[in-house]
Amino acid sequence: MSEFIIILSYLVITASGNLSPCGKLLSDLSSTQKPLSNFSYPILSSTKHGRHLLLISLLEELHQPYWVPRSGGNLMLFLPLSLAPEDQPPPPSAGQKLMEVMRGDGTIVVRDEVIAMLNDKEDFLLLLDEKFTRFREDHVEVVKRLVNMLISQVSFDSMFSMLVMLKEFLSIELFMDCIYSLIQRRKDVGFIIPSAVSVQPEDYFPSDLLEGVLRRGKRQAVPWATGNMLPVNYRYKTLPDDEPESRMWYFREDPMVNANHFHWHQVLSNDEVMKSDPMHSSNIDRRGEMFYFMHHQLLCRANLERLSVGLDVSKPYGPEEWGQPLHPGYDSKLGVGSVKKYASRPGGAVMHASDARKLSKFEELLQNDINRGWLVVKGSYIKLEYVDGVDRGISTLGDVVESYIISKYGDLHNTGHTIISNLHKGRGDGVMATPNVAIRDPIFSRWHKYIDDIFLGYKNWFGHYTDQDLDFPGVSIS
């Protein structure tokens, strides 16, 4: 049995390392800052940590209208009449009244104009019932356009009011991703991003467990915790005991493993942030190599766990298997109440021949140029070579395999995820469609073994390391 702490109202980590509810501003935010004594909107929007609080407060009560109390009841947001929907209740005296959206010439942007701007940027691609995923290029492009529209506003106040108004028109996942991207791109807010586990627990814990915890939270006092935290015994097996893959339940269904995978893709695959901030994580040296390295290490860890429970290491799910029945099936059993959030895949599902041909074409284009010793990216030839102990091609290869960089090689990694997520050939997407839950499916390791083999084949193309590669002349260890 594993024990987790379920956080009913998500927490942030303060500068001193303490855990605190996001709405409770502590005196130890830093050694120089003083806690806010007034939650009026003008005061909050005038300080860096106040602006950050406003943004992350929108990650609370995601299923509720923006005006419901949040941050421990200290924030109640209300739009001006020029932006508010008809059902916005009258603002109480303690509520935070947001500002108008202004143009550079001082005129006011009204609700209908914001809706028109949204329709232009979103182009009706992602409706409220459409599941957003960072594995689809067209979905990511929508986020880029929306975030650029928000960033271009004349002030934080105008941007924040527009963001709050857009909440009712965006899916929860799309709205969340916009907030995360804004926090990464703006220099006038903090940098802490709450854990995805606490923002969207329904993506990481089954509904019956969450409902039980919520019932306990309503009747139980926990004086030792300031965030209403409850320990739970957690054993979440989605496969029957007679299925060998069920032995890996503790690793695949681990909320933190899945949340880490989501966070990596949300931060290090965000190329729009990279363009605007040279110091951002997505602009690190050899970012594409990090894509390979992170997933390679994740696969190595999974294989060690497999060996420890008596299973063989993961075998690739590659072209030879795409036309064959896939076992086992998988049902994450995630959702709210009786409504499933992710589609289940029955055992024996087979990939469409057209999808298999698409993936095979991507691989063929990639392998042909690897064998020639170069890749073509944005009209330039990138030579694949190993010089002075540095692999000069691995990062570019990682970028094109993930499709972080648009290239003639297609979208092998991400398209594979989305195709596998639809093997059930029905409504909705399976967990492989999105990085926050993909690791749950046993096929995740097999798909990434196939992807990893492409990198290993490239590495082997260079041959064995030589003494010159590994030697350090003049250096001795005694």
Residue pairs with C-beta under 8 A, 6 or more apart in sequence:
1 233
1 234
1 235
2 233
2 234
2 235
2 250
2 254
3 231
3 232
3 233
3 234
4 231
4 232
4 234
4 255
5 229
5 230
5 231
5 232
6 201
6 205
6 210
6 213
6 229
6 230
6 231
6 232
7 197
7 198
7 201
7 227
7 228
7 229
8 213
8 214
8 217
8 227
8 228
8 229
8 230
9 21
9 22
9 23
9 60
9 72
9 227
9 228
10 21
10 22
10 59
10 60
10 194
10 195
10 198
10 199
10 227
11 19
11 20
11 21
11 22
11 194
11 198
11 227
11 229
12 19
12 20
12 21
12 22
12 56
12 192
12 194
13 19
13 192
14 20
14 26
14 28
14 29
15 28
15 29
15 30
15 31
16 26
16 28
18 26
18 28
19 226
19 227
20 26
20 226
20 227
21 71
21 72
21 226
21 227
22 53
22 56
22 57
22 60
22 71
22 194
23 53
23 57
23 60
23 70
23 71
23 72
23 73
23 74
23 75
24 71
24 72
24 226
25 35
25 36
25 49
25 53
26 35
27 34
27 35
29 35
29 49
33 49
36 43
36 44
36 47
36 49
36 50
39 74
39 75
39 96
40 96
41 54
41 96
41 97
41 98
41 99
43 50
44 50
44 51
44 53
44 54
44 96
45 51
45 54
45 99
45 156
45 157
45 160
48 188
48 189
48 190
49 190
51 156
51 160
51 186
51 188
51 189
51 190
52 183
52 189
52 190
52 192
53 71
53 75
54 75
54 160
55 160
55 179
55 182
55 183
55 189
56 179
56 183
56 192
56 193
56 194
57 70
57 71
57 75
57 77
58 66
58 70
58 163
58 164
58 167
58 175
58 179
59 176
59 179
59 194
59 199
60 70
60 71
61 68
61 70
62 172
62 175
62 176
62 199
62 200
63 172
65 87
65 88
65 167
65 168
66 77
66 79
66 164
66 167
66 168
67 76
67 77
67 78
67 88
67 89
67 95
68 76
69 75
69 76
70 76
70 77
75 96
76 91
76 92
76 94
76 95
76 96
77 95
77 96
77 98
77 164
78 84
78 88
78 91
78 95
78 96
78 97
78 98
79 88
79 98
79 161
79 164
79 165
80 97
80 98
80 99
80 100
80 161
82 100
82 101
82 108
82 109
82 110
82 111
83 98
83 100
83 101
83 110
83 111
83 114
83 161
83 162
83 165
84 111
84 165
85 111
85 168
91 97
98 157
98 160
98 161
98 164
99 155
99 157
99 158
99 160
99 161
100 108
100 109
100 158
100 161
101 108
101 109
101 114
101 153
101 158
101 161
101 162
101 165
102 108
102 109
102 154
102 155
102 157
102 158
103 109
103 154
104 154
109 158
109 162
111 165
114 162
114 165
114 166
115 169
117 149
118 146
118 166
118 169
121 142
121 145
121 146
121 149
122 142
122 145
122 146
123 142
125 138
125 139
125 142
126 132
126 139
126 142
126 170
126 171
126 174
127 171
128 169
128 170
128 171
129 171
130 171
131 171
131 173
131 428
131 429
131 433
131 434
132 139
132 142
132 143
132 171
132 173
132 174
132 177
132 434
133 139
133 173
133 418
133 429
133 433
133 434
133 435
134 140
134 177
134 265
134 266
134 269
134 434
134 435
135 414
135 417
135 418
135 433
135 434
135 435
136 414
136 418
137 403
137 406
137 411
137 414
139 174
142 174
143 174
143 177
143 178
143 181
143 272
144 272
146 166
146 170
146 174
146 178
147 178
147 181
147 182
147 185
147 272
148 272
149 162
150 159
150 162
150 163
150 178
150 182
151 159
151 182
151 185
151 186
153 159
153 162
156 186
156 188
156 189
159 182
163 178
163 179
163 182
166 175
166 178
167 175
170 178
172 200
173 434
176 199
176 200
177 266
180 193
180 266
181 270
181 272
181 273
182 189
183 189
183 190
183 191
183 193
184 191
184 267
184 270
184 273
184 277
184 280
185 272
185 273
185 276
185 277
193 263
195 259
196 203
196 204
196 259
196 262
196 263
196 436
197 204
197 255
197 256
197 259
200 436
201 210
202 210
202 334
202 335
202 336
202 341
203 258
203 334
203 341
203 436
203 437
204 255
204 258
204 259
204 436
204 437
205 234
205 236
205 255
206 236
206 333
206 334
207 334
207 335
207 336
207 337
209 232
209 234
209 236
211 337
212 232
213 230
213 232
216 230
217 228
217 230
220 230
222 228
222 229
222 230
235 249
236 249
236 253
237 246
237 249
237 253
238 246
238 249
238 253
238 330
238 331
238 332
238 333
238 440
239 245
239 246
239 249
239 328
239 330
239 442
240 246
243 328
244 311
245 311
245 328
245 442
247 309
247 310
247 311
248 302
248 305
248 306
248 309
248 311
248 442
251 257
251 301
251 302
251 305
252 439
252 440
252 441
252 442
252 444
253 440
254 439
257 439
258 436
258 437
258 438
258 439
258 440
259 436
261 298
261 435
261 436
261 438
261 439
262 434
262 435
262 436
264 294
264 435
265 435
266 435
267 281
267 282
268 281
268 282
268 284
268 287
268 290
268 291
269 282
269 291
269 402
269 404
270 280
270 282
271 282
271 404
273 280
273 282
273 283
274 280
274 282
274 283
274 287
277 283
284 290
286 394
286 395
287 395
287 398
287 399
287 404
288 394
288 395
288 396
288 397
288 398
288 399
288 400
288 401
288 402
288 404
288 405
289 391
289 394
289 395
289 398
290 398
291 398
291 399
291 401
291 402
291 404
292 394
292 397
292 398
292 401
292 452
292 455
295 448
295 451
295 452
296 452
296 455
298 439
298 448
299 314
299 445
299 448
299 449
299 452
302 314
302 445
303 313
303 314
303 445
306 312
306 313
306 314
307 313
314 445
314 446
314 448
314 449
315 446
315 449
316 446
316 449
316 450
316 453
317 326
317 420
317 443
317 446
317 447
317 449
317 450
318 450
318 453
319 356
319 359
319 360
319 363
322 351
322 355
322 356
322 359
322 360
323 350
323 351
323 353
323 356
324 350
325 347
325 348
325 349
325 350
326 345
326 347
326 348
326 349
326 350
326 351
326 423
326 443
327 347
327 348
328 347
328 442
329 344
329 345
329 346
329 347
329 348
329 349
330 344
330 345
330 430
330 431
330 440
330 441
330 442
330 443
331 344
331 345
332 341
332 342
332 344
332 430
332 431
332 437
332 440
332 441
333 340
334 340
334 341
334 342
334 431
334 437
335 341
335 342
340 428
342 428
342 429
342 430
342 431
342 433
342 437
343 421
343 424
343 426
343 427
343 428
343 429
343 430
344 424
344 430
345 423
345 424
345 430
345 441
346 424
349 423
349 424
349 425
350 423
351 419
351 420
351 423
352 419
352 425
355 419
358 410
358 415
358 419
359 412
359 415
359 416
359 419
361 410
362 409
362 410
362 411
362 412
362 415
363 412
363 454
365 408
365 409
365 410
366 400
366 401
366 409
366 412
366 454
367 454
367 457
369 375
369 376
369 409
370 384
370 397
370 457
370 458
370 461
371 461
373 383
373 384
373 385
374 381
374 382
374 383
374 384
375 381
375 382
375 384
375 393
375 396
375 397
375 400
375 407
375 409
376 382
376 407
376 408
377 396
377 399
377 400
377 405
377 407
378 405
378 407
382 393
382 396
383 392
383 393
384 392
384 393
384 396
384 397
384 458
384 461
385 392
385 393
386 392
386 462
386 469
389 469
391 459
391 462
393 458
394 455
394 458
394 459
396 405
397 455
397 458
398 404
398 455
399 405
400 407
400 409
401 409
401 412
401 413
401 451
401 454
401 455
402 413
402 414
403 410
403 411
403 412
403 413
403 414
403 415
412 451
412 454
413 451
416 447
416 450
416 451
417 432
417 433
417 438
417 447
418 429
418 432
418 433
420 430
420 432
420 441
420 443
420 447
421 429
421 430
421 431
421 432
421 433
422 429
422 430
422 433
423 430
424 430
430 441
431 437
431 438
431 440
431 441
432 438
432 441
432 443
432 444
432 447
438 444
